[in-house]
Amino acid sequence: MSHPVCAPLWEAQVIMSVPFVAFEPMETSEVGEATTRGLASWPELLELANDALQVTSRDILLPELSIAMPLEVGHASVARTRQLLAGLVVLVDAGLLDICGTLTRPLYETWLVGMYGLLGGPDALESLGAQQDKSLAPLLAVLGKTSQNKGQGLSVEGMAGKVSDLMRERGMPNRRFAKNAYGVVYRFQSYRDVHGGLGSIEGHIDRHPGHVVVLRQRPDDDAFVRHGFLLALAIFISGAQIVAKESGFDHQVLDELGERVHGFAPKTQETSME
């Protein structure tokens, strides 16, 4: 284990097989074959998710010191991604597999913000604050209010590149994940699930010769959704591991959960750990 915090989850085969199944022009059956090779069943995935939710259920007490602000952001991101993971479990239990991506994208984005604030320190926190000011400006304008702080934009793609750089500086394995996942998770799920365009709507249209059936539930491939759920689990647990390590907290239980995620990874392709 080259890094005691994240090595169990940052092996390329856990994360980097996702672009393969997400973007290659494969038939549904081929996607299923690619993702089910060694991939866990729903009962196994849900058991792991519930175990992860259980071991991260307690509140965290931090010192009220300015030096602890990066830790505050890191722990708060874990708390938020935990809620999003809990929401994913609810969706799966309800059989709403076709909208799981609506929570996977913000889970990745929240992880990204948490890692940027945690690893980037004061400069990153200042940048995140400026981004928040810019985002609030149009909302305040609707209310007839103004702010002295105009803020400055920070794109998700730009932040992903910064987090990958910070991970590389710290010698973390698979540091490309933060940047690569922008395309695989953020952009893909934006198109397919989060935004209300044709990307999310067209899956409800089932065309046949002479007639069209509009389906009430989009028939997403079960294995593909399971792979996305596994990815969400990996993102959440790895974030909790990294934050625990940076805080000096015991992370043995989290490492054990990470090993279980690693054991569920589909062996679809060999990828470098650069």
Contacts in CASP RR format, 6 or more apart in sequence:
PFRMAT RR
TARGET T0000
AUTHOR 0000-0000-0000
METHOD contacts of the structure
MODEL  1
MSHPVCAPLWEAQVIMSVPFVAFEPMETSEVGEATTRGLASWPELLELAN
DALQVTSRDILLPELSIAMPLEVGHASVARTRQLLAGLVVLVDAGLLDIC
GTLTRPLYETWLVGMYGLLGGPDALESLGAQQDKSLAPLLAVLGKTSQNK
GQGLSVEGMAGKVSDLMRERGMPNRRFAKNAYGVVYRFQSYRDVHGGLGS
IEGHIDRHPGHVVVLRQRPDDDAFVRHGFLLALAIFISGAQIVAKESGFD
HQVLDELGERVHGFAPKTQETSME
1 7 0 8 1.000
1 8 0 8 1.000
2 173 0 8 1.000
3 10 0 8 1.000
3 171 0 8 1.000
3 172 0 8 1.000
3 173 0 8 1.000
4 245 0 8 1.000
4 251 0 8 1.000
4 255 0 8 1.000
5 172 0 8 1.000
5 241 0 8 1.000
5 242 0 8 1.000
5 244 0 8 1.000
5 245 0 8 1.000
5 251 0 8 1.000
5 255 0 8 1.000
6 172 0 8 1.000
6 173 0 8 1.000
6 174 0 8 1.000
6 238 0 8 1.000
6 239 0 8 1.000
6 241 0 8 1.000
6 242 0 8 1.000
7 173 0 8 1.000
8 241 0 8 1.000
8 255 0 8 1.000
8 258 0 8 1.000
8 259 0 8 1.000
8 261 0 8 1.000
8 262 0 8 1.000
9 15 0 8 1.000
9 234 0 8 1.000
9 237 0 8 1.000
9 238 0 8 1.000
9 241 0 8 1.000
9 258 0 8 1.000
9 261 0 8 1.000
9 262 0 8 1.000
10 172 0 8 1.000
10 173 0 8 1.000
10 174 0 8 1.000
10 177 0 8 1.000
10 238 0 8 1.000
10 273 0 8 1.000
11 173 0 8 1.000
11 174 0 8 1.000
11 262 0 8 1.000
11 265 0 8 1.000
11 273 0 8 1.000
12 174 0 8 1.000
12 270 0 8 1.000
12 271 0 8 1.000
12 272 0 8 1.000
12 273 0 8 1.000
13 265 0 8 1.000
13 266 0 8 1.000
13 267 0 8 1.000
13 268 0 8 1.000
13 269 0 8 1.000
13 270 0 8 1.000
13 271 0 8 1.000
14 230 0 8 1.000
14 231 0 8 1.000
14 234 0 8 1.000
14 261 0 8 1.000
14 262 0 8 1.000
14 265 0 8 1.000
15 174 0 8 1.000
15 177 0 8 1.000
15 180 0 8 1.000
15 181 0 8 1.000
15 231 0 8 1.000
15 234 0 8 1.000
16 174 0 8 1.000
16 177 0 8 1.000
16 180 0 8 1.000
16 269 0 8 1.000
16 271 0 8 1.000
17 34 0 8 1.000
17 227 0 8 1.000
17 265 0 8 1.000
17 266 0 8 1.000
17 268 0 8 1.000
17 269 0 8 1.000
17 271 0 8 1.000
18 181 0 8 1.000
18 184 0 8 1.000
18 185 0 8 1.000
18 227 0 8 1.000
18 228 0 8 1.000
18 231 0 8 1.000
19 180 0 8 1.000
19 183 0 8 1.000
19 184 0 8 1.000
20 34 0 8 1.000
20 268 0 8 1.000
20 269 0 8 1.000
21 31 0 8 1.000
21 32 0 8 1.000
21 34 0 8 1.000
21 35 0 8 1.000
21 224 0 8 1.000
21 227 0 8 1.000
21 268 0 8 1.000
22 184 0 8 1.000
22 188 0 8 1.000
23 184 0 8 1.000
23 188 0 8 1.000
26 34 0 8 1.000
28 221 0 8 1.000
31 221 0 8 1.000
31 223 0 8 1.000
31 224 0 8 1.000
32 221 0 8 1.000
32 223 0 8 1.000
32 224 0 8 1.000
33 223 0 8 1.000
34 266 0 8 1.000
34 268 0 8 1.000
35 221 0 8 1.000
35 223 0 8 1.000
35 224 0 8 1.000
35 226 0 8 1.000
35 227 0 8 1.000
35 266 0 8 1.000
35 268 0 8 1.000
36 223 0 8 1.000
36 226 0 8 1.000
36 266 0 8 1.000
37 266 0 8 1.000
37 267 0 8 1.000
37 268 0 8 1.000
38 264 0 8 1.000
38 265 0 8 1.000
38 266 0 8 1.000
38 267 0 8 1.000
39 223 0 8 1.000
39 226 0 8 1.000
39 227 0 8 1.000
39 230 0 8 1.000
39 264 0 8 1.000
39 265 0 8 1.000
39 266 0 8 1.000
40 48 0 8 1.000
40 226 0 8 1.000
40 230 0 8 1.000
40 264 0 8 1.000
41 226 0 8 1.000
42 92 0 8 1.000
42 226 0 8 1.000
44 264 0 8 1.000
45 226 0 8 1.000
45 229 0 8 1.000
45 230 0 8 1.000
45 233 0 8 1.000
45 264 0 8 1.000
46 89 0 8 1.000
46 92 0 8 1.000
46 93 0 8 1.000
48 233 0 8 1.000
48 257 0 8 1.000
48 260 0 8 1.000
48 261 0 8 1.000
48 264 0 8 1.000
49 85 0 8 1.000
49 88 0 8 1.000
49 89 0 8 1.000
49 229 0 8 1.000
49 233 0 8 1.000
50 89 0 8 1.000
51 257 0 8 1.000
52 85 0 8 1.000
52 233 0 8 1.000
52 236 0 8 1.000
52 237 0 8 1.000
52 240 0 8 1.000
52 257 0 8 1.000
53 82 0 8 1.000
53 85 0 8 1.000
53 86 0 8 1.000
53 89 0 8 1.000
55 253 0 8 1.000
55 254 0 8 1.000
55 257 0 8 1.000
56 78 0 8 1.000
56 82 0 8 1.000
56 240 0 8 1.000
56 254 0 8 1.000
60 75 0 8 1.000
60 79 0 8 1.000
62 68 0 8 1.000
62 71 0 8 1.000
62 72 0 8 1.000
62 75 0 8 1.000
62 247 0 8 1.000
69 122 0 8 1.000
69 125 0 8 1.000
70 117 0 8 1.000
70 118 0 8 1.000
70 119 0 8 1.000
70 120 0 8 1.000
70 121 0 8 1.000
70 122 0 8 1.000
70 124 0 8 1.000
70 125 0 8 1.000
70 246 0 8 1.000
71 118 0 8 1.000
71 243 0 8 1.000
71 246 0 8 1.000
71 247 0 8 1.000
73 113 0 8 1.000
73 114 0 8 1.000
73 117 0 8 1.000
73 118 0 8 1.000
73 125 0 8 1.000
73 128 0 8 1.000
74 114 0 8 1.000
74 115 0 8 1.000
74 117 0 8 1.000
74 118 0 8 1.000
74 243 0 8 1.000
74 246 0 8 1.000
75 243 0 8 1.000
75 247 0 8 1.000
76 114 0 8 1.000
77 110 0 8 1.000
77 111 0 8 1.000
77 113 0 8 1.000
77 114 0 8 1.000
77 115 0 8 1.000
77 118 0 8 1.000
77 239 0 8 1.000
77 243 0 8 1.000
78 236 0 8 1.000
78 239 0 8 1.000
78 240 0 8 1.000
78 243 0 8 1.000
80 110 0 8 1.000
81 107 0 8 1.000
81 110 0 8 1.000
81 111 0 8 1.000
81 235 0 8 1.000
81 236 0 8 1.000
81 239 0 8 1.000
82 236 0 8 1.000
82 240 0 8 1.000
84 103 0 8 1.000
84 106 0 8 1.000
84 107 0 8 1.000
84 110 0 8 1.000
84 232 0 8 1.000
84 236 0 8 1.000
85 107 0 8 1.000
85 232 0 8 1.000
85 233 0 8 1.000
85 236 0 8 1.000
87 103 0 8 1.000
88 100 0 8 1.000
88 103 0 8 1.000
88 104 0 8 1.000
88 107 0 8 1.000
88 229 0 8 1.000
88 232 0 8 1.000
91 97 0 8 1.000
91 99 0 8 1.000
91 100 0 8 1.000
91 103 0 8 1.000
92 100 0 8 1.000
92 229 0 8 1.000
96 217 0 8 1.000
97 220 0 8 1.000
97 222 0 8 1.000
97 225 0 8 1.000
98 217 0 8 1.000
98 218 0 8 1.000
98 219 0 8 1.000
98 220 0 8 1.000
98 225 0 8 1.000
99 193 0 8 1.000
100 193 0 8 1.000
100 225 0 8 1.000
100 228 0 8 1.000
100 229 0 8 1.000
101 189 0 8 1.000
101 192 0 8 1.000
101 193 0 8 1.000
101 194 0 8 1.000
101 228 0 8 1.000
102 189 0 8 1.000
102 193 0 8 1.000
102 194 0 8 1.000
103 232 0 8 1.000
104 185 0 8 1.000
104 189 0 8 1.000
104 193 0 8 1.000
104 228 0 8 1.000
104 231 0 8 1.000
104 232 0 8 1.000
105 185 0 8 1.000
105 186 0 8 1.000
105 189 0 8 1.000
105 190 0 8 1.000
105 193 0 8 1.000
105 194 0 8 1.000
107 232 0 8 1.000
107 235 0 8 1.000
107 236 0 8 1.000
108 181 0 8 1.000
108 185 0 8 1.000
108 186 0 8 1.000
108 232 0 8 1.000
108 235 0 8 1.000
109 156 0 8 1.000
109 186 0 8 1.000
111 235 0 8 1.000
111 236 0 8 1.000
111 238 0 8 1.000
111 239 0 8 1.000
112 156 0 8 1.000
112 159 0 8 1.000
112 160 0 8 1.000
112 163 0 8 1.000
112 178 0 8 1.000
113 128 0 8 1.000
113 159 0 8 1.000
114 243 0 8 1.000
115 163 0 8 1.000
115 166 0 8 1.000
115 167 0 8 1.000
115 178 0 8 1.000
115 239 0 8 1.000
115 242 0 8 1.000
116 124 0 8 1.000
116 127 0 8 1.000
116 128 0 8 1.000
116 159 0 8 1.000
116 162 0 8 1.000
116 163 0 8 1.000
116 166 0 8 1.000
117 124 0 8 1.000
117 125 0 8 1.000
117 128 0 8 1.000
118 242 0 8 1.000
118 243 0 8 1.000
118 246 0 8 1.000
119 163 0 8 1.000
119 166 0 8 1.000
119 167 0 8 1.000
119 170 0 8 1.000
119 246 0 8 1.000
120 162 0 8 1.000
120 166 0 8 1.000
124 162 0 8 1.000
127 152 0 8 1.000
127 154 0 8 1.000
128 154 0 8 1.000
129 151 0 8 1.000
130 149 0 8 1.000
130 151 0 8 1.000
130 152 0 8 1.000
130 153 0 8 1.000
130 154 0 8 1.000
131 151 0 8 1.000
131 152 0 8 1.000
131 153 0 8 1.000
131 154 0 8 1.000
133 147 0 8 1.000
133 149 0 8 1.000
133 150 0 8 1.000
133 151 0 8 1.000
133 152 0 8 1.000
134 150 0 8 1.000
134 151 0 8 1.000
134 152 0 8 1.000
134 153 0 8 1.000
136 147 0 8 1.000
137 147 0 8 1.000
137 150 0 8 1.000
137 151 0 8 1.000
140 146 0 8 1.000
140 147 0 8 1.000
156 182 0 8 1.000
156 186 0 8 1.000
157 182 0 8 1.000
157 186 0 8 1.000
160 178 0 8 1.000
160 179 0 8 1.000
160 181 0 8 1.000
160 182 0 8 1.000
160 186 0 8 1.000
161 178 0 8 1.000
161 179 0 8 1.000
161 182 0 8 1.000
163 178 0 8 1.000
163 179 0 8 1.000
164 175 0 8 1.000
164 176 0 8 1.000
164 177 0 8 1.000
164 178 0 8 1.000
164 179 0 8 1.000
165 175 0 8 1.000
167 175 0 8 1.000
167 177 0 8 1.000
167 178 0 8 1.000
168 175 0 8 1.000
173 273 0 8 1.000
174 273 0 8 1.000
175 274 0 8 1.000
176 274 0 8 1.000
181 235 0 8 1.000
185 231 0 8 1.000
191 199 0 8 1.000
191 200 0 8 1.000
192 199 0 8 1.000
192 200 0 8 1.000
193 200 0 8 1.000
194 200 0 8 1.000
200 218 0 8 1.000
203 215 0 8 1.000
203 218 0 8 1.000
203 219 0 8 1.000
204 214 0 8 1.000
204 215 0 8 1.000
204 216 0 8 1.000
204 217 0 8 1.000
204 218 0 8 1.000
205 212 0 8 1.000
205 213 0 8 1.000
205 214 0 8 1.000
205 215 0 8 1.000
206 212 0 8 1.000
206 213 0 8 1.000
206 214 0 8 1.000
206 215 0 8 1.000
227 266 0 8 1.000
230 261 0 8 1.000
230 264 0 8 1.000
230 265 0 8 1.000
233 261 0 8 1.000
234 258 0 8 1.000
234 261 0 8 1.000
237 254 0 8 1.000
237 257 0 8 1.000
237 258 0 8 1.000
237 261 0 8 1.000
238 258 0 8 1.000
240 251 0 8 1.000
240 254 0 8 1.000
241 251 0 8 1.000
241 254 0 8 1.000
241 255 0 8 1.000
241 258 0 8 1.000
244 250 0 8 1.000
244 251 0 8 1.000
244 254 0 8 1.000
245 251 0 8 1.000
END
